[in-house]
Amino acid sequence: MIDVIAGFLLITGAALATIASIGLVRFPNVFSRMHAATKPQTLGLICILLGVALRLQTVAATTTLLVVIVFQLVTAPVASHMVGRAAHRVGLIDPDRLTRNDLD
């Protein structure tokens, strides 16, 4: 049963990572691409790492994978915020398309 759950998590994570990569190519602006780069990619990576942890079932591997998950959850929002802020400062953002602009 654990192998089935691990397989499901691995396939789900791979699908989410694939969807994120398609979004990076297809979305029109920086904010949409930031969304694709952080949300489904992060959830996809977490699903893959949980699937690997279930499959390996060792304390050392599980601890390492949990550390990777924590770092991903900490760094992805910060990196996305910095990319959005830099895009705004350079002028890649159309201010007419924003409903609210707290940076001006």
C-alpha positions in Angstrom: 0.0 0.0 0.0 2.9 2.4 0.8 4.3 1.8 -2.7 1.0 2.8 -4.3 0.8 6.0 -2.2 4.5 6.8 -3.0 3.8 6.2 -6.7 0.7 8.5 -6.6 2.8 11.2 -5.0 5.6 10.9 -7.5 3.2 11.0 -10.5 1.3 14.0 -9.0 4.5 15.8 -8.3 5.8 15.2 -11.8 2.5 16.4 -13.2 2.6 19.6 -11.2 6.2 20.3 -12.1 5.3 19.8 -15.8 2.3 22.1 -15.5 4.6 24.7 -13.9 7.1 24.5 -16.7 4.3 24.9 -19.3 3.0 27.9 -17.4 6.5 29.5 -17.4 6.5 29.3 -21.2 2.9 30.2 -21.9 2.0 32.9 -19.5 2.3 36.5 -20.8 3.7 38.6 -18.0 6.1 38.5 -15.1 3.5 38.1 -12.3 1.8 35.2 -14.1 5.1 33.5 -14.6 6.1 34.0 -11.0 2.9 32.2 -9.9 3.8 29.3 -12.2 7.3 29.2 -10.9 6.4 29.1 -7.2 3.0 27.6 -6.4 2.7 24.4 -8.6 6.5 23.9 -8.7 6.8 24.0 -4.9 3.8 21.7 -4.4 5.2 19.3 -7.1 8.6 19.2 -5.4 7.0 18.5 -2.1 4.9 15.7 -3.5 8.0 14.1 -5.2 10.0 14.4 -2.0 7.2 12.9 0.1 6.9 10.0 -2.3 10.6 9.4 -2.2 10.5 9.5 1.7 7.7 7.0 1.7 9.6 4.7 -0.7 13.0 4.9 1.1 11.6 4.7 4.7 14.9 5.5 6.4 15.4 8.1 9.1 18.4 9.7 7.4 16.7 10.1 4.0 13.4 11.3 5.5 15.2 13.9 7.6 17.2 15.2 4.6 14.1 15.4 2.5 12.2 17.3 5.2 15.0 19.8 5.4 14.8 20.2 1.6 11.0 20.8 1.9 11.5 23.4 4.6 14.1 25.3 2.6 11.9 25.2 -0.5 9.0 26.6 1.5 11.2 29.4 3.0 13.1 30.4 -0.1 10.5 30.2 -2.9 8.3 33.1 -1.7 11.3 35.3 -1.0 12.7 34.6 -4.4 9.4 35.3 -6.1 9.0 38.5 -4.2 12.5 39.7 -5.3 11.8 38.9 -8.9 8.5 40.8 -8.8 10.1 43.7 -7.1 12.9 43.8 -9.6 10.5 43.6 -12.6 8.5 46.5 -11.2 11.6 48.6 -10.7 12.9 47.9 -14.2 9.6 48.8 -15.7 8.5 45.4 -17.0 5.1 45.7 -15.3 2.2 47.6 -17.0 0.8 49.8 -14.2 -2.6 50.0 -16.0 -3.1 46.3 -15.6 -2.6 46.4 -11.8 -5.7 46.7 -9.6 -3.5 47.8 -6.6 0.1 49.1 -6.7 1.7 49.4 -3.3 5.2 50.0 -4.7 4.6 53.5 -6.1 
